[in-house]
Amino acid sequence: MDSRARNRTTAERDVDSVLHPYTNLIRHQEVGPLVITHGKGVKVFDEAGRDYFEGLAGLWCTSLGWGEERLVEAAAAQMRKLPFYHLFSHKTHDPAVELCERLLAMAPVPMSKVFLAGSGSEANDTALKLIRYRAHALGQPNKIKVIARDKAYHGVTVATAALTGLPNNHRSFGLPVDEVIRAACPHHYRFARPDESEEAYSSRLATELEAQILKEGPDTVAAFFAEPVMGAGGVIVPPAGYFPKIQAVLDKYDVLLVADEVICGFGRTGKMFGTETFGIRPDMMTLAKGLSSGYAPISALMVNQRVYGPVAEESGRIGVFGHGYTYGGHPVSAAVAVETLKIYAERDILAQVNAVAPVLQDGLAAFRGHPLVGETRGVGLIGAVELVADKASKAPFDAALGIGARVVAKAQAHGVILRAMGDTVAFAPPLIISAEEIRDLLRRFGQALDEAHGEITRA
């Protein structure tokens, strides 16, 4: 770095050098970034020393908060011992093996093997490839279509972005979506018929799914991807009876179920996995984020014997399973993940989540009377507030007004970092958050909501 660069602020250097994900790149040139320098507990701090509640645990991931020294020490110790090795061509190392053993022991349904990767996108991309590989192994080359739901989020690789059901992840990317069947989003508040109960709505969605499978041809439909709670699509909690009814349809037509636990896994919903919370029996589970509390990049795909058996046989016929990532099962990331799982068990993270979850859920519900709020929803330590222009009709605001983004900006000014998905504001604080910290976070959010309402009223 030359002397001229050293005299410029981090924000100035960022604008000239960094291509930011999920950012309006033109606007970023005008407003620049918030520069975060360090974190402690459930808060992060900017370069001016201001503190912020991290209301989304970073990106749904920093479940143990910032400053967890055991994870730092686990990374440092592994870095000194074996800073890198891989799992290609019959090689292995202790951290990867221990992590896979622990995950199989924790699995809510019987699983056979674990594939390690670096991100949730990679885990879901691998699941897609295994689905196709397995179809060919079973002599069913046409059974490769997959079902994903509107508002789903499964990643941003070319293949997983095609699975993702959010328009801005598709626009201008020219994705290969021909083999993706788009099923309905199970959001009762938005899409149920008048006076349709949650159970009736779930039954209708299951009937519609069966009709879609029959229309496509059951011999062409291979798998159904689902987040237990749909995160980036708006924290959409499934209606009563939804997953058992959907599972029955999938079983009837021999369609695999892939549970995307990237956000829900490791205690977020009040049980270790969202599949347990909602009674799901997956054939595959994808994991990331809370797997290492976000301290190191790692993800995992767990597969049952129904999936692994044909894949193994096909690799024997070909001579190799021709898939893998350089950093899949990285020893440092695996060591951090192992230590994370130990902490969850030793500190009984589920008891902590269930003790404070009512404070978050009741606190969010208290905003239902606010003039801007149409619905609040959530489970465990994940929730959302949906903003509407008219409470009676549920009419949304004009998207061009950016009301959700406005509320989130005001919350940031009050020391709370949240995320807007359109006009839905998401909450997913670190799992270690206290009841009093939740109350403080919600109090500040309430101030932001009131200020935004005042501006809208005056306008």
C-alpha positions as CSV (number, residue, x, y, z in Angstrom):
1,M,0.0,0.0,0.0
2,D,1.5,3.3,-1.0
3,S,1.4,6.5,1.1
4,R,-1.5,8.0,-0.8
5,A,-3.6,4.9,0.0
6,R,-2.7,5.0,3.6
7,N,-4.0,8.5,4.0
8,R,-7.4,7.6,2.7
9,T,-10.2,6.2,4.9
10,T,-11.3,2.6,4.7
11,A,-14.6,3.7,3.3
12,E,-12.9,5.6,0.5
13,R,-10.7,2.7,-0.4
14,D,-13.6,0.3,-0.3
15,V,-15.6,2.3,-2.9
16,D,-12.7,2.2,-5.3
17,S,-11.8,-1.5,-4.9
18,V,-14.6,-3.7,-3.6
19,L,-17.4,-5.3,-5.6
20,H,-20.2,-5.8,-3.0
21,P,-22.7,-8.6,-2.9
22,Y,-26.4,-7.8,-2.6
23,T,-25.8,-4.1,-3.0
24,N,-26.9,-1.3,-5.4
25,L,-23.5,-0.8,-6.9
26,I,-24.3,2.7,-8.2
27,R,-25.7,3.9,-4.9
28,H,-22.7,2.4,-3.1
29,Q,-20.5,4.8,-5.0
30,E,-22.5,7.6,-3.5
31,V,-23.1,6.6,0.1
32,G,-20.2,4.2,0.8
33,P,-20.1,1.5,3.4
34,L,-20.6,1.2,7.1
35,V,-17.1,0.1,8.3
36,I,-17.3,-2.5,11.1
37,T,-14.1,-2.9,13.1
38,H,-14.8,-5.4,15.8
39,G,-17.5,-7.2,17.8
40,K,-18.3,-8.3,21.3
41,G,-21.2,-10.5,22.4
42,V,-24.3,-9.6,20.4
43,K,-22.9,-6.2,19.2
44,V,-20.6,-4.9,16.5
45,F,-18.8,-1.6,16.5
46,D,-18.0,0.8,13.7
47,E,-14.8,2.8,13.1
48,A,-16.2,5.8,15.1
49,G,-16.8,3.5,18.1
50,R,-20.6,3.4,17.8
51,D,-22.2,0.0,18.8
52,Y,-25.0,-1.8,17.1
53,F,-27.1,-4.8,18.1
54,E,-26.5,-7.3,15.3
55,G,-30.2,-8.2,14.8
56,L,-29.5,-10.7,12.0
57,A,-26.4,-12.4,13.6
58,G,-24.4,-11.1,10.7
59,L,-26.0,-13.1,7.9
60,W,-28.1,-15.4,10.1
61,C,-24.9,-17.1,11.2
62,T,-23.0,-15.8,14.2
63,S,-25.0,-17.8,16.7
64,L,-22.4,-17.6,19.5
65,G,-21.9,-13.9,19.0
66,W,-18.6,-12.1,18.7
67,G,-15.5,-12.8,20.8
68,E,-15.9,-16.5,21.5
69,E,-12.3,-17.3,22.4
70,R,-12.8,-21.1,22.3
71,L,-13.4,-20.8,18.5
72,V,-10.4,-18.5,18.1
73,E,-8.2,-21.0,19.9
74,A,-9.5,-24.0,18.0
75,A,-8.6,-22.2,14.7
76,A,-5.2,-21.2,16.0
77,A,-4.3,-24.6,17.2
78,Q,-5.4,-26.3,14.0
79,M,-3.6,-23.7,12.0
80,R,-0.3,-24.6,13.7
81,K,-0.9,-28.3,13.4
82,L,-2.3,-28.8,9.9
83,P,-3.3,-25.5,8.2
84,F,-4.5,-27.2,5.1
85,Y,-5.2,-30.5,3.7
86,H,-7.9,-32.0,1.4
87,L,-10.2,-35.0,1.2
88,F,-9.5,-35.9,-2.4
89,S,-8.2,-39.4,-3.5
90,H,-8.5,-41.4,-0.3
91,K,-7.0,-38.6,1.9
92,T,-8.5,-37.4,5.2
93,H,-7.7,-35.7,8.5
94,D,-9.0,-35.8,12.1
95,P,-11.1,-32.6,12.2
96,A,-13.1,-33.6,9.1
97,V,-13.8,-37.1,10.4
98,E,-14.8,-35.9,13.9
99,L,-17.1,-33.3,12.4
100,C,-18.8,-35.8,10.1
101,E,-19.2,-38.3,13.0
102,R,-20.8,-35.6,15.2
103,L,-23.2,-34.5,12.5
104,L,-24.4,-38.0,11.8
105,A,-24.9,-38.6,15.5
106,M,-27.0,-35.3,15.7
107,A,-29.1,-36.0,12.6
108,P,-32.8,-36.0,13.3
109,V,-33.4,-38.9,10.9
110,P,-30.9,-41.6,9.9
111,M,-28.2,-40.3,7.6
112,S,-25.4,-42.3,5.9
113,K,-22.6,-39.9,4.9
114,V,-21.6,-36.2,5.1
115,F,-20.0,-34.2,2.2
116,L,-18.2,-31.1,3.4
117,A,-18.0,-27.8,1.4
118,G,-17.5,-24.1,1.9
119,S,-20.9,-22.5,1.8
120,G,-24.6,-23.1,1.8
121,S,-24.7,-22.5,-2.0
122,E,-22.0,-25.2,-2.5
123,A,-23.9,-27.7,-0.3
124,N,-27.2,-27.1,-2.2
125,D,-25.3,-27.2,-5.6
126,T,-23.8,-30.5,-4.6
127,A,-27.3,-31.8,-3.6
128,L,-28.5,-31.0,-7.1
129,K,-25.6,-32.8,-8.7
130,L,-26.1,-35.9,-6.6
131,I,-29.8,-35.9,-7.6
132,R,-28.8,-36.1,-11.2
133,Y,-25.9,-38.5,-10.6
134,R,-28.3,-40.8,-8.7
135,A,-30.9,-40.7,-11.4
136,H,-28.4,-41.9,-14.0
137,A,-27.1,-44.6,-11.6
138,L,-30.7,-45.9,-11.3
139,G,-31.2,-45.9,-15.0
140,Q,-33.7,-43.0,-14.7
141,P,-31.9,-40.2,-16.7
142,N,-35.2,-38.3,-17.2
143,K,-36.0,-38.1,-13.4
144,I,-34.0,-34.9,-12.8
145,K,-36.5,-32.1,-12.4
146,V,-36.6,-30.5,-9.0
147,I,-39.3,-28.6,-7.2
148,A,-38.6,-25.3,-5.4
149,R,-41.0,-22.8,-4.0
150,D,-41.7,-19.1,-4.7
151,K,-39.7,-17.0,-2.3
152,A,-37.3,-19.8,-1.6
153,Y,-33.6,-19.1,-1.1
154,H,-31.1,-21.9,-1.8
155,G,-28.0,-20.1,-3.0
156,V,-26.4,-18.0,-5.8
157,T,-24.4,-20.4,-7.9
158,V,-25.8,-20.8,-11.4
159,A,-27.8,-23.9,-10.4
160,T,-28.9,-22.8,-6.9
161,A,-29.9,-19.4,-8.0
162,A,-32.2,-21.1,-10.4
163,L,-33.7,-22.9,-7.4
164,T,-34.0,-19.7,-5.5
165,G,-37.4,-18.2,-6.0
166,L,-36.7,-14.5,-5.7
167,P,-36.9,-12.2,-8.8
168,N,-33.8,-10.2,-8.1
169,N,-31.7,-13.3,-8.0
170,H,-32.9,-14.1,-11.6
171,R,-33.1,-10.7,-13.3
172,S,-30.4,-10.3,-16.0
173,F,-28.5,-13.5,-15.0
174,G,-30.1,-15.7,-17.7
175,L,-30.3,-18.7,-15.4
176,P,-31.1,-22.3,-16.6
177,V,-34.5,-22.7,-14.9
178,D,-36.1,-25.1,-17.3
179,E,-35.7,-28.1,-15.0
180,V,-37.0,-26.2,-11.9
181,I,-40.7,-26.6,-11.1
182,R,-41.9,-23.6,-9.1
183,A,-44.3,-24.5,-6.3
184,A,-46.4,-22.1,-4.3
185,C,-45.0,-20.2,-1.3
186,P,-46.7,-21.4,1.9
187,H,-47.4,-18.0,3.3
188,H,-50.9,-18.1,4.9
189,Y,-51.2,-14.4,5.6
190,R,-50.5,-13.5,1.9
191,F,-51.8,-16.3,-0.1
192,A,-54.6,-18.1,1.7
193,R,-58.1,-17.6,0.6
194,P,-60.5,-15.6,2.7
195,D,-61.5,-17.6,5.8
196,E,-59.2,-20.5,4.8
197,S,-57.7,-22.1,7.9
198,E,-54.0,-23.0,8.0
199,E,-54.8,-26.7,7.9
200,A,-57.1,-26.2,4.9
201,Y,-54.5,-24.0,3.2
202,S,-51.9,-26.7,3.7
203,S,-54.2,-29.4,2.3
204,R,-54.8,-27.2,-0.8
205,L,-51.0,-26.7,-1.3
206,A,-50.4,-30.4,-1.1
207,T,-53.2,-31.1,-3.6
208,E,-51.7,-28.5,-6.0
209,L,-48.2,-30.0,-5.6
210,E,-49.6,-33.4,-6.5
211,A,-51.2,-31.9,-9.6
212,Q,-47.9,-30.4,-10.6
213,I,-46.0,-33.7,-10.2
214,L,-48.7,-35.5,-12.3
215,K,-48.6,-32.8,-15.0
216,E,-44.8,-33.0,-15.3
217,G,-44.8,-36.8,-15.0
218,P,-43.7,-38.6,-11.8
219,D,-40.9,-40.3,-13.8
220,T,-39.3,-36.9,-14.4
221,V,-39.6,-35.3,-10.9
222,A,-36.7,-36.1,-8.7
223,A,-36.6,-33.9,-5.6
224,F,-38.3,-31.1,-3.6
225,F,-36.2,-28.5,-1.9
226,A,-37.5,-26.7,1.2
227,E,-36.3,-24.5,4.0
228,P,-38.1,-25.4,7.2
229,V,-38.6,-21.6,7.7
230,M,-38.1,-19.6,4.5
231,G,-35.4,-17.1,5.5
232,A,-34.4,-14.6,2.8
233,G,-37.9,-14.9,1.3
234,G,-39.4,-13.1,4.3
235,V,-39.1,-15.5,7.3
236,I,-42.1,-17.4,6.3
237,V,-43.2,-20.0,8.9
238,P,-45.1,-23.0,7.4
239,P,-48.8,-23.2,8.2
240,A,-50.2,-25.9,10.4
241,G,-49.9,-29.4,8.9
242,Y,-47.9,-28.2,5.9
243,F,-44.9,-30.5,5.9
244,P,-46.6,-33.8,6.8
245,K,-49.1,-33.2,4.0
246,I,-46.3,-32.3,1.5
247,Q,-44.2,-35.3,2.6
248,A,-47.1,-37.7,1.9
249,V,-47.3,-36.5,-1.7
250,L,-43.5,-36.8,-2.1
251,D,-43.5,-40.3,-0.7
252,K,-46.3,-41.3,-3.0
253,Y,-44.4,-40.4,-6.2
254,D,-40.8,-41.3,-5.0
255,V,-39.6,-37.7,-4.8
256,L,-36.6,-37.0,-2.6
257,L,-36.9,-34.2,0.0
258,V,-34.0,-31.9,0.5
259,A,-34.2,-29.9,3.7
260,D,-32.2,-26.7,3.4
261,E,-31.2,-26.1,7.1
262,V,-28.6,-23.4,6.3
263,I,-30.5,-20.8,8.3
264,C,-32.6,-23.0,10.6
265,G,-30.0,-25.5,11.7
266,F,-28.3,-25.6,15.1
267,G,-31.0,-24.2,17.4
268,R,-32.5,-21.2,15.5
269,T,-36.0,-22.6,15.7
270,G,-35.8,-23.9,19.2
271,K,-34.8,-27.4,18.3
272,M,-31.4,-28.4,16.9
273,F,-32.9,-28.6,13.4
274,G,-35.9,-27.1,11.7
275,T,-36.8,-30.5,10.4
276,E,-37.5,-31.5,14.1
277,T,-39.6,-28.4,14.7
278,F,-41.9,-29.1,11.7
279,G,-41.9,-32.9,11.5
280,I,-39.9,-33.2,8.2
281,R,-38.2,-36.5,7.1
282,P,-35.5,-35.4,4.7
283,D,-33.4,-37.6,2.4
284,M,-30.8,-34.8,2.3
285,M,-30.0,-32.0,4.7
286,T,-27.8,-29.0,3.8
287,L,-26.1,-27.1,6.7
288,A,-23.9,-24.0,7.0
289,K,-23.9,-20.7,8.9
290,G,-24.4,-21.9,12.5
291,L,-22.2,-24.9,11.8
292,S,-19.2,-22.7,12.7
293,S,-21.1,-19.8,14.2
294,G,-19.8,-18.0,11.1
295,Y,-16.3,-18.0,12.4
296,A,-14.9,-20.0,9.5
297,P,-16.5,-20.8,6.1
298,I,-17.9,-24.3,6.0
299,S,-21.0,-26.2,5.0
300,A,-22.2,-29.8,5.0
301,L,-24.5,-32.0,3.0
302,M,-25.9,-35.0,4.8
303,V,-27.4,-37.8,2.7
304,N,-29.2,-41.0,3.6
305,Q,-28.5,-44.5,2.3
306,R,-31.2,-44.1,-0.3
307,V,-29.1,-41.4,-1.9
308,Y,-25.6,-42.6,-1.0
309,G,-26.0,-46.3,-2.2
310,P,-26.7,-45.6,-5.9
311,V,-24.1,-42.8,-5.9
312,A,-21.4,-45.0,-4.5
313,E,-22.3,-47.8,-7.0
314,E,-22.1,-45.4,-9.9
315,S,-18.7,-44.0,-8.8
316,G,-17.5,-47.6,-8.8
317,R,-18.7,-48.2,-12.3
318,I,-17.1,-44.9,-13.6
319,G,-14.0,-45.2,-11.5
320,V,-14.4,-41.9,-9.6
321,F,-16.9,-39.6,-7.9
322,G,-15.9,-36.6,-10.0
323,H,-17.0,-33.8,-7.7
324,G,-15.3,-31.9,-4.9
325,Y,-14.0,-28.5,-3.7
326,T,-10.5,-27.5,-2.8
327,Y,-11.6,-26.2,0.5
328,G,-14.2,-28.7,1.3
329,G,-13.5,-30.1,4.8
330,H,-10.7,-27.5,5.3
331,P,-9.1,-28.6,8.6
332,V,-9.2,-25.2,10.2
333,S,-12.9,-24.7,9.4
334,A,-13.7,-28.3,10.5
335,A,-11.9,-27.8,13.8
336,V,-13.9,-24.6,14.4
337,A,-17.1,-26.4,13.6
338,V,-16.3,-29.2,15.9
339,E,-15.7,-26.8,18.8
340,T,-18.9,-24.9,17.9
341,L,-20.9,-28.1,18.2
342,K,-19.2,-28.9,21.6
343,I,-20.2,-25.4,22.9
344,Y,-23.8,-25.9,21.8
345,A,-24.0,-29.1,23.8
346,E,-22.0,-27.9,26.8
347,R,-24.0,-24.7,27.2
348,D,-27.3,-26.3,26.3
349,I,-27.9,-23.7,23.6
350,L,-31.5,-25.1,23.0
351,A,-32.4,-24.3,26.6
352,Q,-31.1,-20.7,26.1
353,V,-33.0,-20.3,22.9
354,N,-36.3,-21.6,24.4
355,A,-35.9,-19.4,27.5
356,V,-35.6,-16.1,25.5
357,A,-37.6,-16.9,22.4
358,P,-40.9,-15.9,23.9
359,V,-39.5,-12.4,24.6
360,L,-38.7,-12.0,20.9
361,Q,-41.9,-13.5,19.6
362,D,-44.1,-11.7,22.1
363,G,-42.2,-8.5,21.5
364,L,-42.7,-8.7,17.7
365,A,-46.4,-9.5,18.2
366,A,-46.8,-6.3,20.2
367,F,-46.1,-4.4,17.0
368,R,-49.2,-5.8,15.3
369,G,-51.2,-2.8,16.4
370,H,-48.8,-0.3,14.8
371,P,-50.2,1.5,11.8
372,L,-47.5,0.2,9.5
373,V,-47.5,-3.5,10.5
374,G,-49.6,-6.0,8.7
375,E,-48.2,-9.2,10.2
376,T,-45.5,-10.4,12.6
377,R,-44.4,-14.0,12.5
378,G,-41.6,-16.3,13.7
379,V,-40.5,-19.2,15.8
380,G,-37.6,-19.6,18.2
381,L,-35.1,-16.8,17.6
382,I,-36.1,-16.0,14.0
383,G,-38.9,-13.6,13.2
384,A,-40.2,-10.9,10.9
385,V,-42.4,-7.8,10.8
386,E,-44.3,-7.2,7.5
387,L,-45.1,-3.6,6.7
388,V,-48.2,-2.7,4.7
389,A,-49.9,0.4,3.3
390,D,-53.4,-0.8,4.4
391,K,-53.9,-3.2,7.3
392,A,-57.5,-4.1,6.4
393,S,-56.8,-5.1,2.8
394,K,-53.1,-6.1,3.4
395,A,-52.2,-3.9,0.4
396,P,-48.4,-3.5,0.2
397,F,-46.6,-0.2,-0.3
398,D,-45.4,0.7,-3.7
399,A,-42.1,-1.0,-4.0
400,A,-40.5,2.1,-5.3
401,L,-41.0,3.8,-2.0
402,G,-38.6,1.4,-0.3
403,I,-40.4,1.5,3.1
404,G,-38.7,-1.6,4.4
405,A,-35.3,-0.2,3.6
406,R,-36.2,3.1,5.2
407,V,-37.2,1.5,8.5
408,V,-34.0,-0.6,8.5
409,A,-31.9,2.5,7.9
410,K,-33.6,4.3,10.8
411,A,-33.1,1.2,13.0
412,Q,-29.4,1.4,12.1
413,A,-29.4,5.0,13.2
414,H,-30.8,3.8,16.6
415,G,-28.0,1.1,16.9
416,V,-29.7,-2.0,15.4
417,I,-28.6,-3.7,12.3
418,L,-31.5,-5.6,10.6
419,R,-32.4,-6.6,7.1
420,A,-35.3,-5.7,4.8
421,M,-36.5,-8.2,2.3
422,G,-38.8,-5.8,0.4
423,D,-41.1,-4.5,3.1
424,T,-40.5,-7.4,5.5
425,V,-37.9,-6.7,8.2
426,A,-36.1,-9.8,9.5
427,F,-34.8,-10.6,13.0
428,A,-32.4,-13.4,13.8
429,P,-30.1,-12.3,16.7
430,P,-27.2,-14.4,18.0
431,L,-28.6,-17.3,20.0
432,I,-26.7,-16.1,23.1
433,I,-28.8,-12.9,23.4
434,S,-30.4,-12.2,26.7
435,A,-34.0,-11.2,27.4
436,E,-33.0,-7.7,28.4
437,E,-30.9,-7.3,25.2
438,I,-33.9,-8.4,23.1
439,R,-36.1,-5.9,24.8
440,D,-33.6,-3.1,24.2
441,L,-33.3,-4.1,20.5
442,L,-37.0,-4.1,20.0
443,R,-37.4,-0.8,21.8
444,R,-35.0,0.8,19.4
445,F,-36.7,-0.9,16.4
446,G,-40.0,0.6,17.7
447,Q,-38.5,4.1,17.6
448,A,-37.4,3.5,14.0
449,L,-40.9,2.3,13.1
450,D,-42.5,5.4,14.7
451,E,-40.2,7.7,12.9
452,A,-40.8,6.1,9.5
453,H,-44.6,6.3,10.2
454,G,-44.3,10.0,11.0
455,E,-42.5,10.7,7.8
456,I,-44.9,8.7,5.7
457,T,-47.9,10.5,7.4
458,R,-46.4,13.9,6.7
459,A,-45.6,13.0,3.1
